[in-house]
Amino acid sequence: MDKIKNNEKDMSVIKQVLSLQDKKTIELKALWDKMFDHQPAISSREYMISKLAYRIQELAYGGVDEITAEKIQATAKKIKSPKNSQNGKFNPMIGTKIVKDYKGNFIEILVVDGGFSYAGEIFKSLSAIATKITGTKWNGLKFFGVAGA
């Protein structure tokens, strides 16, 4: 019997989340006012839909537990700490994807331990990748349009 109730609850949550896509912006704002005690930080549809979808699930299943919330806060502080920023130099986290459309080709770079992965190879710098792609010397930060350029 519990399995049936859980299944019904899951289907209800899924339907509520999926219905957000069909709502007009004014309807999303009205729903936001019912579910939150503050205005959205960004008024775009996509932002409101994602936050409302999370809130629907949070109300149905519960939010992040206290231990996980503390880990998230500790990680956020560590990421923002000055000693991690290397004096403003570009220092992306491992797993970050850098994408660019160059002459109609979609380029995807993955930050890996010790460099950047592109087309099955590991490069020490974005400049090396930009040079390989264009055939001419480039500042990789400028080519990819990333911070610090």
Summary of the structure (lengths in Angstrom):
residues: 149
radius of gyration: 21.7
end to end distance: 59.8
largest distance: 67.2
contacts: 330
relative contact order: 0.07
helix: 55%
strand: 14%
